[in-house]
Amino acid sequence: MNISRQASTLGIVVLGQTLVILTGGIDLSVGSIVTITNVFAVSYMKGQDENFFTAVLVCAGIGLAAGAVNAIGVLKLKIAPFVMTLCTSTMLQGIYLVYTGGSPSGNVSPSLKQIGNGLCAGVIPYPTLIWTALAVLLWIALSYTPFGRYTYAVGENPDAAGLCGISVDRIKISAYLLSSLFAVAAGLLASGYIGTTSLSLGNDYITNSLAAVLIGGNSIEGGKGGVWGGFLGAFLLMLLFALLTMVHVGQAGKLVIQGVIIFAVVFGQRYGLGRKG
């Protein structure tokens, strides 16, 4: 249960990252969205429950704006997803650094703190329940709705999907917007857990979300994979980090192992596809 609580915010980011990768893209702005959500949520809540919904709406608006910028850059300006989402990430970093003056302060509302740290029935962390519920909803959308079928079709072959009458741009825009909203949700839960502001809160979410998606069997090429692979990948990644901490492996060692894992999975996918071809 403790590991599932730690994995929940990463797992929610992974849900959005999975959507984008299924369409053949990538989202490197998720970490900055988590951080800017934390900054603005704490700023607007000011430790008061009556400001909770206002803060959530403001953060959701920021997330949608970031997702829209990503989508416009990728689809209309034809900028590579890697470059465009990295630019958005950098812009968001500048915004929250200017907003806080480099010295964030404040506290989240008691309600959000309870959600971030509380237990349902005294056993299951609320973040774990929220993560699981979102995963189930996304799985249903991808498995049993036209949106899901179109998402896989666009990732597999966007030209063929377009010829079949699928609005490729609409599917990709939806993926980037949902990815940003998932990152906002993760940022809110992480804020509730730590109870205050941290300008480094989202630093690890970019590489960790990519690693979890790939560990779960999703193809970096797009069109292959699913929700539960990424769900399991996030949990296994957090479990691995917990085990490494227990054997006194430092942050540098964890980064090396993480890089090796990503390389091994991508290499294995490409090698396997090559042999299959």
Order of alpha helices (4+ residues) and beta strands (2+ residues): alpha-alpha-alpha-alpha-alpha-beta-beta-alpha-alpha-alpha-alpha-alpha-alpha-alpha
